[in-house]
Amino acid sequence: MTSFDTSPQLNAWRALLALAVVFIMLATTGWTALRSHRETPALQASLAKWEQGRVHGHHLPDPEASPARLARFYASLTPAERDRLAHRYSLAVGNMNGAPAELRYRANRIALKQASKVEKKRMHDSRLSPAGQQQAGRRMHRYTALMAENRHILAFDPEGSGRVAEVFGDLDRAERISVVVPGVDTDLLTFQKTYRKYSATAGMAEALYSAEHDASPSTRTAVIAWADYTAPSGLGVDAATAMRAEDGAVRLNALLRGLPGVAPVSMFCHSYGSVVCGVAAHEMPDRVADIAVAASPGMRVSRAANLDTRARVWAMRNKTDWVQDVPYLELGGIGHGADPVSGRFGARVLSARDARGHSGYFEPGTDSLRNFADIGVGAYREVTCADDDGCAAGLTDVPAEERA
């Protein structure tokens, strides 16, 4: 395998530098930054209202029940009853793993419309500063864009910096499902971008969905742009620890357990998103066939085998990505462990020769995106390995008839 390892002396200096940076950050931001947690009162209020609700004279099921239990509950209802629940408890239903995907889309469109009205009022609220009014306008326009008929919003929470997940393709009929997990500075306002479109979560997923179709036109695929966790803001203490990843891992595995059908799932985890996937790996359901990371600062383990997953582990990094200069270590909870593209880690190392910079892995036309797409459709023997190191050794493609 291609090795990106550095000397022990250089690693030692990087460790000292990392600790120095962390102590400086702690001195300026305080240890409370490690314990901060953003509550979501709007979603909590909707869930509390749900818990008081009834249908057919019976209490509604526990929203934390298993996805299978909730799926059976929704299947027992008439379309009119499901629609009524979506209107009365839009945020609860829109974020409920186990609820039918189409019902979640409908509920989130209702929730987005309500949130848009709130921000429209805030745009003209004299109690807000001009900057606050401008921020309200940005959020209102983002909600309006997410409400478009051709968009399928699987999760939405307007509180704090906001959380959202979007589906490209038909989730219920998909034969292969891919999940894109983004990194730092991901929230509602950065979920999609006009400039540098493919550096944002929605653009990444859209590009992957298109590339998967090019790779195997007869395969029904769905791609989830999953920004449904509170990502670190900037390269501060949160980004250097696993706190956000631990919360994100719980939410990610809840999503995976609630996906419809039995289609294999491939994870595509970018930057800090690879930390989330690393923490989540040991509890991912068996249907997760692949975990592919790009621009990773580490996965919180020293070797791929320590992820304790049956999934194939893939990694890539281009030579212009600044993340190669981070200290690949973990000391006292700071740092994220070994370099996933190093020979000792044991991942299957993919080519990312055409990608540029830290956020260029999903750009159309790059070998990195083509590699992700081949993994997503199960065309493993089509991938391009880093320096032809045989990363696909021992793998066979999913037969075309199984993908059709």
C-alpha positions in Angstrom: 0.0 0.0 0.0 1.0 3.6 -0.5 2.5 5.0 2.7 2.1 8.6 3.8 3.9 7.9 7.1 6.4 10.4 8.5 9.3 9.9 10.8 8.9 9.4 14.6 10.8 12.6 15.3 8.4 14.6 13.1 5.4 13.0 14.7 6.8 13.9 18.2 7.2 17.5 17.2 3.7 17.5 15.8 2.4 16.1 19.0 4.1 18.9 21.0 2.7 21.5 18.6 -0.8 20.0 18.9 -0.7 20.1 22.6 0.6 23.7 22.6 -2.2 24.8 20.3 -4.8 23.0 22.4 -3.6 24.6 25.6 -3.7 28.1 24.0 -7.3 27.4 22.8 -8.3 26.3 26.2 -6.8 29.3 27.8 -8.7 31.6 25.5 -12.0 29.7 25.2 -12.1 27.8 28.5 -12.8 24.2 29.3 -16.6 24.9 29.0 -16.1 24.8 25.2 -15.6 21.1 25.6 -18.9 20.6 27.3 -21.1 22.9 25.3 -24.3 21.4 23.8 -26.9 23.0 21.7 -30.4 22.2 22.8 -33.2 22.1 20.3 -36.4 23.4 22.1 -38.5 23.5 18.9 -38.1 19.8 18.3 -38.4 19.0 22.0 -41.7 21.0 22.0 -43.0 19.0 19.0 -42.0 15.7 20.6 -43.7 16.7 23.9 -46.9 17.6 22.1 -46.7 14.2 20.3 -46.4 12.4 23.6 -49.7 13.9 24.6 -51.4 13.0 21.4 -53.9 10.2 20.6 -55.1 8.2 17.7 -58.0 5.8 17.7 -58.3 6.6 21.4 -54.8 5.4 22.2 -51.6 7.2 23.0 -49.2 7.7 20.2 -46.2 5.4 20.4 -42.9 6.4 22.1 -41.0 8.5 19.5 -37.9 6.7 20.7 -39.3 3.3 19.9 -37.5 1.1 17.4 -37.9 2.1 13.8 -39.6 -1.2 13.1 -42.2 -0.5 15.8 -42.8 3.0 14.5 -43.0 1.7 10.9 -45.7 -0.8 11.9 -47.6 2.0 13.6 -47.6 4.2 10.6 -48.6 1.3 8.4 -51.7 0.8 10.5 -53.0 4.3 9.8 -55.0 5.6 6.9 -53.4 8.2 4.5 -55.6 10.9 6.1 -54.5 10.0 9.6 -50.8 10.0 8.6 -51.3 13.4 7.0 -53.0 14.7 10.1 -50.0 13.7 12.2 -47.6 15.4 9.8 -49.5 18.7 10.2 -50.0 18.5 13.9 -46.5 17.3 14.8 -44.4 18.4 11.8 -41.0 18.5 13.5 -41.5 15.3 15.4 -42.7 13.3 12.4 -40.2 14.9 10.1 -37.3 13.7 12.3 -38.7 10.4 13.3 -36.7 7.3 12.2 -39.2 4.7 11.3 -41.8 7.1 9.8 -42.3 6.6 6.0 -39.8 8.7 3.9 -42.6 10.4 1.9 -44.4 11.4 5.1 -41.2 12.8 6.6 -40.7 14.9 3.4 -44.2 16.2 3.7 -43.9 17.0 7.4 -40.5 18.8 6.9 -42.0 20.9 4.2 -44.7 22.0 6.6 -42.0 22.7 9.3 -39.9 24.6 6.9 -42.9 26.8 5.9 -43.6 27.5 9.6 -39.9 28.3 10.2 -39.8 30.6 7.1 -42.7 32.6 8.5 -40.9 33.1 11.8 -37.7 34.3 10.0 -39.7 36.6 7.8 -41.1 38.4 10.8 -37.6 38.6 12.4 -36.4 40.3 9.2 -38.5 43.3 10.2 -38.1 43.1 14.0 -36.8 46.4 15.2 -35.4 44.7 18.3 -32.8 43.0 16.2 -29.6 44.6 14.9 -29.2 45.0 11.2 -26.9 42.0 11.2 -29.6 40.0 13.0 -32.2 41.0 10.5 -29.9 40.1 7.6 -29.2 36.7 9.2 -33.0 36.1 9.5 -33.3 36.9 5.8 -30.6 34.4 4.9 -32.3 31.7 6.9 -35.7 32.5 5.3 -34.3 32.2 1.8 -32.6 28.9 2.7 -35.9 27.5 4.1 -37.7 28.6 0.9 -35.1 26.8 -1.2 -35.4 23.6 0.8 -39.2 23.7 0.4 -39.1 23.3 -3.4 -41.2 20.5 -4.7 -38.3 18.6 -6.2 -36.5 18.4 -2.9 -36.8 15.6 -0.3 -35.9 16.8 3.2 -35.5 13.8 5.4 -34.6 15.7 8.6 -34.9 19.3 9.6 -34.3 21.3 12.9 -34.2 25.1 12.8 -32.7 25.6 16.3 -29.2 26.9 16.8 -27.1 26.7 13.6 -29.7 24.2 12.3 -29.6 20.6 11.1 -30.9 19.1 7.8 -30.7 15.9 5.7 -31.8 15.6 2.1 -32.4 12.6 -0.2 -31.4 12.4 -3.9 -33.2 9.5 -5.6 -36.0 7.2 -4.4 -35.1 5.9 -1.0 -37.8 3.3 -0.8 -36.9 1.7 -4.1 -33.1 2.0 -3.9 -31.0 -1.0 -4.5 -27.9 0.8 -3.2 -27.9 3.7 -0.6 -25.1 6.1 0.0 -24.7 8.5 2.9 -22.5 11.6 2.8 -21.3 12.8 6.2 -19.7 16.3 6.1 -17.2 17.9 8.4 -16.6 21.3 10.2 -18.7 24.4 9.6 -21.7 22.5 8.3 -25.1 23.9 9.2 -28.3 25.0 7.5 -26.7 28.0 5.9 -23.7 26.2 4.6 -25.6 23.0 3.6 -25.6 24.2 0.0 -23.6 26.8 -1.9 -23.7 28.6 -5.2 -20.0 29.3 -5.3 -17.9 26.1 -4.8 -21.1 24.1 -5.0 -19.4 20.7 -4.5 -17.7 21.6 -1.3 -21.1 21.8 0.5 -23.0 18.7 1.7 -25.9 19.0 -0.8 -23.5 19.5 -3.7 -21.4 16.5 -2.6 -24.5 14.3 -2.5 -25.9 15.6 -5.8 -22.5 15.0 -7.5 -22.3 11.5 -6.1 -25.8 10.6 -7.1 -25.1 11.7 -10.7 -21.7 9.9 -10.8 -23.4 6.7 -9.5 -25.9 6.8 -12.3 -23.0 7.3 -14.8 -21.2 4.3 -13.3 -24.2 2.0 -13.4 -27.3 3.5 -15.2 -29.5 0.4 -14.4 -28.9 0.5 -10.7 -31.5 2.3 -8.6 -29.5 4.4 -6.1 -30.3 7.0 -3.4 -27.9 9.3 -1.8 -28.5 11.1 1.5 -26.8 14.4 2.2 -26.6 14.0 6.0 -26.0 17.3 7.9 -28.2 16.2 10.8 -25.6 16.7 13.6 -24.1 19.7 15.2 -20.7 19.9 13.5 -17.7 21.8 15.0 -17.5 25.5 14.1 -14.1 26.2 12.8 -10.8 24.5 13.7 -11.1 25.0 17.5 -11.3 22.7 20.4 -14.5 21.0 19.2 -12.8 20.0 16.0 -9.8 18.6 18.0 -11.9 16.4 20.2 -14.6 13.7 19.6 -17.4 15.4 21.5 -19.3 16.5 18.4 -18.5 13.2 16.8 -19.9 11.2 19.7 -23.3 13.0 19.5 -23.2 12.8 15.7 -22.5 9.0 15.8 -25.6 8.4 17.9 -27.7 10.4 15.4 -26.1 8.7 12.4 -26.7 5.2 13.7 -30.3 6.1 14.5 -30.7 7.2 10.8 -29.0 4.0 9.5 -31.2 1.7 11.7 -34.3 3.5 10.4 -33.6 3.3 6.6 -36.3 1.5 4.7 -35.7 -1.8 2.9 -32.5 -4.0 2.9 -30.3 -2.3 0.3 -26.6 -2.2 1.1 -25.4 1.2 2.5 -22.1 2.9 1.7 -20.8 5.7 3.9 -18.8 8.6 2.4 -17.3 10.6 5.2 -15.4 13.9 4.6 -12.9 15.6 7.0 -14.4 15.7 10.5 -17.2 13.5 9.2 -14.7 10.7 9.1 -14.3 11.1 12.9 -18.1 10.8 13.2 -18.0 7.6 11.1 -15.1 6.2 13.0 -16.9 6.6 16.3 -20.1 5.2 14.9 -18.6 2.3 13.0 -18.8 -0.4 15.8 -22.6 0.1 16.1 -23.5 0.5 12.5 -26.0 -2.1 11.2 -24.6 -5.0 9.2 -26.1 -3.6 6.0 -23.4 -1.0 6.0 -21.0 -2.5 3.4 -18.4 0.3 3.0 -17.0 3.2 5.0 -15.0 5.5 2.7 -13.2 8.5 4.2 -11.6 11.5 2.4 -9.4 14.3 3.9 -9.6 12.5 7.3 -7.9 13.9 10.4 -8.3 10.3 11.9 -11.0 7.9 12.9 -10.3 7.7 16.6 -8.5 4.3 16.2 -4.9 3.2 15.5 -5.9 0.6 12.9 -8.9 -0.1 10.7 -9.4 -3.4 12.4 -10.1 -1.5 15.6 -13.2 0.0 14.1 -14.9 -3.3 14.9 -17.0 -3.3 11.7 -17.7 -5.8 8.9 -17.7 -2.9 6.5 -14.8 -2.5 4.0 -12.8 0.6 5.0 -11.5 2.9 2.2 -9.4 6.0 2.5 -8.1 8.7 0.2 -6.2 12.0 0.4 -4.8 14.2 -2.4 -1.3 15.7 -2.2 -2.6 19.3 -1.9 -4.8 18.7 1.1 -3.7 20.6 4.2 -5.1 17.9 6.5 -1.9 15.8 5.8 -0.1 18.3 8.1 -2.2 17.7 11.2 -0.7 15.6 14.0 -2.1 12.1 13.5 -2.3 11.1 17.2 -4.6 11.1 20.2 -3.4 12.3 23.6 -5.8 12.9 26.5 -8.8 13.1 24.2 -7.1 15.6 21.8 -6.5 14.5 18.2 -8.2 11.7 16.3 -5.6 8.9 16.0 -3.7 7.3 13.2 -3.6 8.5 9.6 -6.2 6.4 7.6 -4.1 6.5 4.4 -1.0 5.2 6.1 0.2 1.7 5.4 0.0 0.7 9.0 -3.7 1.7 9.3 -4.9 -1.0 7.0 -7.5 0.8 4.9 -7.9 0.2 1.2 -6.2 3.4 -0.2 -7.9 5.0 -3.2 -6.5 7.4 -5.8 -7.5 11.1 -5.4 -4.9 12.3 -7.8 -7.3 14.7 -9.7 -8.8 16.2 -6.5 -7.5 19.6 -5.3 -7.4 20.9 -1.8 -9.4 19.9 1.2 -12.9 20.1 -0.3 -12.3 19.0 -3.9 -13.1 15.3 -3.6 -16.6 15.5 -5.0 -15.9 17.7 -8.0 -17.3 16.1 -11.2 -14.7 14.6 -13.4 -12.2 13.7 -10.6 -11.0 10.2 -10.0 -11.9 10.6 -6.3 -15.6 11.1 -7.2 -15.5 8.2 -9.7 -14.0 6.0 -7.0 -16.7 6.9 -4.6 -19.4 6.2 -7.2 -17.9 2.8 -8.1 -18.0 1.9 -4.4 -21.6 3.2 -4.1 -22.9 0.9 -6.8 -20.7 -2.1 -5.8 -18.4 -1.9 -8.8 -15.4 -2.6 -6.7 -13.1 -3.8 -9.4 -13.5 -0.5 -11.3 -11.9 1.6 -8.5 -8.5 3.2 -9.1 -6.1 2.5 -6.2 -3.4 4.9 -5.0 -0.2 4.1 -6.9 -1.8 0.8 -8.1 -1.3 -0.7 -4.7 -4.1 -3.3 -5.1 -6.7 -1.8 -2.8 -9.5 -3.8 -4.5 -7.7 -7.1 -4.1 -10.0 -10.0 -3.2 -13.1 -8.1 -4.0 -15.6 -8.9 -6.7 -18.2 -6.6 -8.2 -21.9 -6.8 -7.2 -23.4 -8.6 -10.3 -25.1 -6.3 -12.7 -28.3 -8.2 -12.5 -28.4 -7.6 -8.7 -27.9 -3.9 -9.3 -30.5 -3.7 -12.0 
